[in-house]
Amino acid sequence: MTNKFTTPENKFTTPENEFTTPEGKEWLKKMLMFDRTEVVFTKKDGTERKMLCTINQNYINEEAKPKGTGRVKSDEALAVFDVELQEWRSFRFDSIKSVGLLL
């Protein structure tokens, strides 16, 4: 992902949904692995949701850390830890409206 999607609020957006490409998915996963990231997406019911989330183990409480359940990972959606609710959630890559980086 290039910085052509950067806005003054440090958010990355694209009308073509760059996050559905292999490069976009990999970039987003790296951001989530590095720190907490704000993701705005459209839920299945059509409402918009803003979530502060991560996959960085340092931000996940011990009880919630993955235990190797053997679930098959989806190429369509990503499981993330909602740091405000302290629960696992997921969103579809094609539903992402913006990604905000914490500075």
Residue pairs with C-beta under 8 A, 6 or more apart in sequence:
1 12
1 18
1 23
1 24
1 27
5 12
5 13
5 14
5 18
6 12
7 13
9 100
10 100
10 101
10 103
11 38
11 40
11 98
11 99
11 100
11 101
12 18
12 98
12 99
12 100
12 101
13 97
13 98
13 99
17 24
17 93
17 94
17 96
18 24
19 25
19 27
19 28
19 93
19 94
19 96
19 99
20 93
20 94
24 93
25 78
25 93
28 37
28 39
28 78
28 93
28 96
28 99
29 55
29 78
31 37
31 99
31 101
32 53
32 54
32 55
32 56
32 78
32 80
33 54
33 55
33 56
34 56
35 54
35 56
35 59
35 101
35 102
36 52
36 53
36 54
36 56
36 59
36 83
36 102
37 52
37 53
37 54
37 99
37 100
37 101
37 102
38 50
38 51
38 52
38 53
38 98
38 99
38 100
38 101
38 102
39 50
39 51
39 53
39 80
39 91
39 96
39 98
39 99
39 100
40 48
40 49
40 50
40 51
40 96
40 97
40 98
40 99
40 100
41 48
41 49
41 51
41 91
41 92
41 95
41 96
41 97
42 48
42 49
42 95
42 97
43 49
43 91
43 95
48 97
49 91
51 80
51 82
51 84
51 89
51 91
52 82
52 83
52 84
53 80
53 81
53 82
53 83
53 89
54 60
54 80
54 81
54 83
55 79
55 80
55 81
57 65
59 81
59 83
60 81
61 86
64 81
64 86
64 87
64 88
73 79
74 90
76 92
76 93
76 94
77 90
77 91
77 92
77 93
78 90
78 91
78 93
79 88
79 89
79 90
80 88
80 89
80 90
80 91
81 87
81 88
81 89
82 88
82 89
